[in-house]
Amino acid sequence: MAYKEYDDPAELRRLQVASAEILKEFDRVCAKLGIQYFVYAGTALGAVRHGGFIPWDDDIDVALLRADYERFLAEAPAEVGERFEVVDPRTTPYFPACNANLALANTVCVPEEFAGCPYRYK
């Protein structure tokens, strides 16, 4: 998989800062609910090798065990702050991912793989 290259490094940094905000809220909600999660892929590599983001990475990769994932979907929407939303492919029409996302509310995010899909984040 090729990584998106950003012409403007400030744009990539804004995405990394927003992703870190989302992860902080995710961590807060998981701690409140007693749900364990782990980072993987580029997020784990970046934490170990770079002490943060891989310089060209623009997302956060987290995983939960199935039972914890189901609890998160059931309980987290009532716990997330008003700046965030849980988007679940089971309950959100046209959501093209097979996993749920925690997103900043009232923002637009159209990853390249979603470009032809009618769904847009709120």
Summary of the structure (lengths in Angstrom):
residues: 122
radius of gyration: 14.6
end to end distance: 27.1
largest distance: 40.9
contacts: 282
relative contact order: 0.14
helix: 41%
strand: 10%
